[in-house]
Amino acid sequence: MAAPEERDLTQEQTEKLLQFQDLTGIESMDQCRHTLEQHNWNIEAAVQDRLNEQEGVPSVFNPPPSRPLQVNTADHRIYSYVVSRPQPRGLLGWGYYLIMLPFRFTYYTILDIFRFALRFIRPDPRSRVTDPVGDIVSFMHSFEEKYGRAHPVFYQGTYSQALNDAKRELRFLLVYLHGDDHQDSDEFCRNTLCAPEVISLINTRMLFWACSTNKPEGYRVSQALRENTYPFLAMIMLKDRRMTVVGRLEGLIQPDDLINQLTFIMDANQTYLVSERLEREERNQTQVLRQQQDEAYLASLRADQEKERKKREERERKRRKEEEVQQQKLAEERRRRNLQEEKERKLECLPPEPSPDDPESVKIIFKLPNDSRVERRFHFSQSLTVIHDFLFSLKESPEKFQIEANFPRRVLPCIPSEEWPNPPTLQEAGLSHTEVLFVQDLTDE
């Protein structure tokens, strides 16, 4: 199982996360965190951007994708509602219609021929979309200047952004293409689109995107949806995991009729959104469960790694301790071997013991620290160093010691020092023919 990245938060980030959720009402903590991370945990900017999105303004941190969503317009189940212009009534109406018919036919024929010929001379500038958001904003300003500010909330972003937001939020998207030159556009915008009941329905039930077909962005959408006449409305939603046109309304439609048609389309397709919400919730739950499993796996893995680390450290500590003990043993063995070799060397270098009848000999009895006694004869002319070397060569003697005499009590200078660079002889040390000397252990000092 793949382990996700760790998602630990600081105390400050946790507080901002909870505060952002309270301010925006978003239930998903993952969505709240994603939004705050996009804004570098700037809660003021994140809240403002969220409010802009609710008013139809696209998030500044969500640029349009390089490949816009494709909208399915070929579904044979698309609901289509076309309002035809009323036929003339009475003798006067038919007379006016017949008189104006040649002029109307001539005007539109010449206009179409002119536009057709113009395409060969100069390509249609609307075919190049350079500033789609600018096209939307420009249309909004012109709409408000002509019809006022009482209108449905326009989605202030590109068509692709509107499709993506409708898909992400599982909402209906109502697209309005405005034909500036059409004779019914003005009446539709003034009397139908700006009617209070129409505004209320659109603002509460769907996203609303609108643009003029004279603008490059509107012309691009017109080429995709292929309207037949104006005013033109298209209802788009996520259906079978594709953004699909589920309703087309064309012609001059009245407010009540528009509300009825939009409500009918939404009621007929609501089950698809409900099904998609359930599937998305199930996918989210599966993702949360997988994430929890991954986090549990990570926690278990870290615990195992920590145990293994402690085991390695314990093994390393024991190894170092064993090596240290072994080194100490080797050092102790080398010290003892060197000591033994030094004792043997001292023993070999000792002068021979004088005979008992030698008048210059000294009989010395040594009392060792272990209460044992050792007796040996030395010559008066020999240095006190000889006495020390003799005792040092004994197996029972300590490593470091000093030799003391009792009468008078004193320490014999057997080893060269600053005071006695050359230790005295036995005679110079004042020893008699028979002496008892004491060996004091200095090993632990």
Secondary structure, 3 states (H helix, E strand, C coil): CCCCCCCCCCHHHHHHHHHHHHHHCCCCHHHHHHHHHHCCCCHHHHHHHHHHHHCCCCCCCCCCCCCCCCEECCCCCCEEEECCCCCCCHHHHHHHHHHHHHHHHHHHHHHHHHHHHHHHHCCCHHHCCCCHHHHHHHHHHHHHHHHCCCCCCCCCCCHHHHHHHHHHHCCEEEEEEECCCCCCHHHHHHHHHCCHHHHHHHHHHEEEEEEECCCHHHHHHHHHHCCCCCCEEEEEEEECCEEEEEEEEECCCCHHHHHHHHHHHHHHHHHHHHHHHHHHHHHHHHHHHHHHHHHHHHHHHHHHHHHHHHHHHHHHHHHHHHHHHHHHHHHHHHHHHHHHHHHHHHHHHCCCCCCCCCCCEEEEEEECCCCCEEEEEEECCCEHHHHHHHHHHCCCCCCCEEEEECCCCEECCCCCCCCCCCCCECCCCCCCCEEEEEEEECCCC
